[in-house]
């Protein structure tokens, strides 16, 4: 089956240890620890997804098919929708991975073929395990369509190892007030922990693949250092301001995805001369290291499994979204 035929089938593939604090704000680390330095930088590519909402995507792009164990990162917007213009991702299937939707501004309403329904507002997170497969939609609520308004957020795809790709689908919704957060003692570095741990905060999300997912805000003059397990790959997605990485002079600015090298700790700084804070997502996880076959909204291990996913969707075996209520 050719790729263009699949896109006729589906409208859009997706919306698309604790550290002690010190007075300086820099966490103490064990003697001999290496700080991870900048290894490479990717620039996010702008495109349109779903029914036509704008995204900025550092991966997957040509030459960078994934950042194992992560298979996609989309920054949705930012955009200010005029009345009647807000777009989303109508009904589409998923199988073989997890989607994590994090809303910064605006709202997203989701429905699925298991009867689930919910509304995400600013600061909220939805962690959806697609697993064996389902159909869902992610759309702006009618109030946003009618009145217009801002929309900004992220969607991350987290791969599942082969042994877990057929797990039963489930949702975890975290309201903003329930997301763990902390700050350095000088108040210049703050973190919201969606998964993993940072400073004194530990995320409450249950993950199939052990990862860290943080939202850091570094005010001018901030300097923070914290542990990340050596076996995990680490990247920083900067979506506001500018950031210094490691002990050297390497920087990453708005719209860049900075891949870090080997080490046991991460150090981030925002120069005191900056007029605005740095906003950054930290992604870390141990690579799964398995073959990947992907097509649109399916992420499996073999081409045969992709064909089965397409056949199952066409035959209605992933269900349909109820429209009543």
N, C-alpha and C positions, 0 to 999 in steps of 0.2 A: 504494500500500500504506500503510495507516495505521500510525502509530508503535506503537500497542498490539499490532498483529499482529507487528511485528518483535520486540518484547520476549517474545513467546511463542516466537519462533524461537531467541533467544539468551539464556542465563541469565547476566545481568550483562554490562555492556559492558567492564569492565576492573577490575583492582585499582585497578578504574577507573585587552705587553712586560714582562719581569721587572722587579721593583721592588727597588731597593737598600734595605736596612734601616738605620735609624739608632738611636742609643742611646735616643731617646725612644720608638721604636716607630712613629713616623709617617714614612712614606716621602716623600722629597723629590719634588717635582713640578716640571714646567717652568713658568717664569714666564708668567703670563697664563692658566694653566689655570683653567677653571671647575669648581667642585665641584658635583656634582649635588645639588639640594635635593629635598625631598619634594614630590611633585605631587599624589598622591591615595592613599587607603588603602581597601583592601577587607577586609571581615571574612569569614573562612572560614565556610561553611555546613556544618553537620553533617548527615550522611545515612548510609544503608546502601547498600553496593554488593555485587556478586557474589552469594554465597549468604547474605549478611547480616553482613559485617564493617563496622565503623564507619569513616567517613572524615570529614575536615574539608577542604572544597573552596572555595578562593577564586575559582576560575574553571574551567570556564564556569558562570556563573550568570546569572540574568535581568539583561539590560542589559550584561553583560560576556561576550561569546561566546568571546573568546580574548585572549591577550597575545602577538601575533605576534612571533616564530615559534612560540610555545608554544600548545598548544590545550587542555591540561588539567594541573592539579596537584592531586593528592590526598595528604593526610597520612593514612596508614593507622594508626588508633589514635591515641594509645596505648591499649592494652587489656590486661587480665590475664584470659586465658581460663581458666575452670574446666575440669577434666578432661572430655573428651568434647564440648566446645563450640566449639573453634576452627573458624573459617570462612575460606574463600578464594574464589577465582573459578574455578569449573569451566570446562570446555571452552568457548571462545568464539573467534571469528575477529577478525582485524585486517587492515586494508589502508590504505596511503597515508601512513604516518607511522612514527615510532619511539617505543618506550616505554623509559623508564629507571627501573628499580626499585632503590631504595637502602634497605637494611635497617639499622636502628639497633639493634633488639632483636628476639629471636625468630628465626624462620627461614621461608623460602618455598621450596617445591619447584616447579620448572616442568618441563613436558613440552610438546612441540610435534609438529605433523604432519610435520615433516622428520626425526623421530627423535631430536631433541635432548632432553636431560634434565640437570638440574643442581639443586644445593641452595645457596641463599644464606643465610649467617649474618650475625651482627652486623658491620657495616662493609663488607659486600660490595655490589657493584653489578653489575647486568645491564643491558646496552644492547642492546635488540632492535630491529632494523630489520624492520618488518613488510613494507614495500615492496609487492610484487605480491600478497601475501596468504598467510596461514597460519592454522592453528588452534592455540591453546595453552591451557594451564591454569596457574594460580598458586594453589597450595594449601599449607596447613600440612603439614609432614611428620607421619607417623603418630605419631612420638614426642611431638610437641607436642599432637596431638589427645588422645592417651592420658593424658599427665601434666598437660596444661594449662600455662599460663605466659604470659609477656609477649609482645606483638607491637607493634612501632612501626617505621614506615618511610615512604617516600614513593614515589609513582609520578608521573613527569612524561611528558607526551606532547609530542614535538617534531615539528612539521609537516615534510613534505618538499615541495619545489617540484614542480610538475607534471612536469618532465622526469625526476624521480627517483622518482616514485610507483610505477613498475613495476620498480624494481630488485629483484634477488633477495634474499629474506630472509636475515638473518644474525644471529648472536649474538656479543656481546663480553662476557665475564665478567671482572670485576676483583675479585680477593680483596682484603680490607682491607689486607693488608700490601703490596700493589702499588699502592695509590692514593697519588699524590704528595701530600706535605704539607710545610708549613713554618710558621714562627712569627716574629713580630717579635723584635727583640733583647731586649726587656724581658720576653718570655715571656707577655705578657698577651693577645695575639691569635694564634690558631692557625687554620690553614686546611687543609682536605682538598680537593684539586682533582680533581673528576671529569672536567671538561672545561675547556679554556682554560688560563689561567695566573694566578698570584697570588703576590706576593712572589717567592721563588726557585723556586717549584714550577710544573711544567707537566704537565697531564693527558695521559695516553697514549691516551685513547679516540679512535678515528677517527670523526669526525662528518660526515654529509652536509651538514648545515646548520651553519655556523660559530656556535658558541655558547660561553658560559661557564656553568659549573655548579659552584659552590663551597659547601662547608659551613664556615662560620666559627663559632668559639667565642671570645667576648670576655669575659674576666674583668673584674671590677670595676676601674675605672681604665684600661681599654684605650682606645686612640685610634689608629686605623689609617686610612691613606689610600693609594689605589692607582689606577692608570690603568685605564680601560675605554674602548675605541674610541668616538669620538663618534657614529658612525653606529649604534651598538647601543642598543636599549632596555634599561633596567635595572630590576629589581624585587628586593625583599628580602622573603622569607617568614620571619617570625619565629615560632619554635615553642618558645621558652623565654626567660624573662626579659624585659628591656626594653632598647631600643636608641635612641640618639640618631643622627640622620641629618643629614649635611651640616654646615655651619658655624653653623647656627642652633640653635634649641631644639626642633625637631620631633622627636617620639618615635614609636616603633612598639613595641607589646608583643605578648605571646604570642597567636597566632591571627590576626595581621594580615598582609596582603600589601601592602607599601608600594611604590608605583610612583614612580620617580624621574624628574626632569625632565632637560633637556639639560645637557651638560657633558662634560668629559674625564676626570674622576676621581670616585671614590666615597670618602666619609669616613664611618666608623662609630665610635661611642663607646659605652662602657658606664660609667655614672656610678660613681665610687669609692664612693658611699654604698650601692650595691646589695649585697644579700646573696647573690646568685647570678649566674652568668654569663648572657650573652645568647647564644642559639643561633639561627642564621639561615642560610637558603639564599639565595645570590645567583644570580639567573638573568639572563643578558644575551644578546642576539642581535640581528642585523640583521633587520628585518621582511622577510618574503618578498613581501608585497603582492599576493597573488593571491586570486581569489575562493575561498571555501571552501564546500563542501557536506559536511555531516556527518550521520550517522545511527548512533546506537549506537557500535559499534566501528570504523566506517569514516570516514575523513577524505579526501575527494576534492575535485575542483574543480567538478563539475557534478552535477545530479540524475541524469542518465543514467548517470554513473559509479557513483553510489551504487546505483542499481537493478541495474547489472551486478554489483557486488560482492555484493549480496544473492542474485542469481540464481546466481552462481558458488559461493557458500557452500552454498546449498540443493542444488545439483547435485553437491556433493562435490569441486569442482575445487580447493578449498583444502586437501584432504586430511583425514585423521582421525588422532587421536593413538593410536599403538600402545599396547596395554595389557599386552603380555607383557614379562617381565623386570623 
